[in-house]
Amino acid sequence: METQSFDAKPQVKATLRLGSESYSVEPKKGSLSEQLVSLKEESMTILKDFITKHNVPHDVPDESLEASSDDDVDADDIPEKPQAKSKKTKLT
């Protein structure tokens, strides 16, 4: 079987357009499967960073922070857990 070397130039490339931002991903050199793995890892890192960057709430009112304090928990707000009946198995 003939072995080909793909170290000369990457065979895959991707451009991610997230909103108004554009990211270009070029994987490391290696075989096609290694390039695809590298492309996936770099793409996932870019997506994670983008989501983290854009998932921050900008306008948070102060009232909601005060209302959600742990000191003001009422007994009526806590749902009761139904008691589970134990099951007995018959040995035959």
C-alpha positions in Angstrom: 0.0 0.0 0.0 1.4 3.4 -0.9 1.7 6.0 1.8 1.2 9.7 1.0 2.7 12.5 3.1 0.3 15.4 3.7 2.7 17.6 5.6 3.1 20.1 2.9 -0.2 22.0 3.1 -3.4 21.8 5.2 -6.2 20.2 3.3 -9.1 21.7 5.4 -9.9 25.2 6.4 -13.0 26.8 8.0 -14.4 30.3 8.5 -16.8 30.8 11.3 -19.1 33.8 11.0 -20.7 34.5 14.4 -22.9 37.6 14.2 -20.7 40.4 12.8 -17.5 38.6 13.8 -15.5 36.3 11.5 -13.0 33.7 12.6 -10.6 31.7 10.3 -9.5 28.3 11.4 -6.6 26.5 9.8 -5.6 23.3 11.4 -2.1 22.0 12.2 -0.2 20.0 9.7 -0.6 16.2 9.6 -2.8 13.6 8.0 -6.4 14.5 7.0 -7.9 12.9 10.1 -5.4 14.8 12.3 -6.3 18.1 10.5 -10.0 17.4 11.1 -9.5 16.7 14.8 -7.4 19.9 15.1 -10.1 21.9 13.2 -12.8 20.6 15.5 -10.8 21.5 18.6 -10.0 25.0 17.5 -13.6 25.6 16.3 -15.0 24.4 19.7 -12.6 26.8 21.5 -13.7 29.7 19.4 -17.4 28.9 20.0 -16.8 28.5 23.7 -15.0 31.9 23.9 -17.7 33.6 21.8 -20.6 32.2 23.9 -18.8 33.2 27.1 -18.1 36.7 25.8 -21.6 37.3 24.6 -23.6 35.6 27.3 -23.1 38.3 29.9 -26.2 40.2 30.9 -25.7 43.9 30.3 -28.8 45.4 32.0 -29.4 43.7 35.3 -31.6 45.7 37.7 -30.5 46.0 41.3 -33.9 44.9 42.6 -33.6 41.4 41.2 -30.3 40.9 43.0 -31.8 42.0 46.4 -35.0 39.9 45.9 -33.0 36.7 45.2 -31.0 36.7 48.4 -30.8 33.4 50.3 -31.9 35.0 53.6 -35.5 35.7 52.4 -36.5 32.1 51.7 -40.0 31.3 52.9 -41.2 27.9 53.9 -44.0 28.2 51.3 -41.5 28.6 48.5 -39.8 25.2 49.1 -41.7 22.3 47.4 -42.4 19.3 49.6 -41.0 16.0 48.6 -43.5 13.1 48.6 -42.4 10.3 50.8 -41.5 7.2 48.7 -42.9 3.9 49.9 -40.4 1.1 50.1 -41.1 -1.9 47.9 -40.8 -5.3 49.3 -39.8 -8.1 47.1 -41.0 -11.6 47.6 -38.5 -14.4 47.5 -39.9 -17.6 46.0 
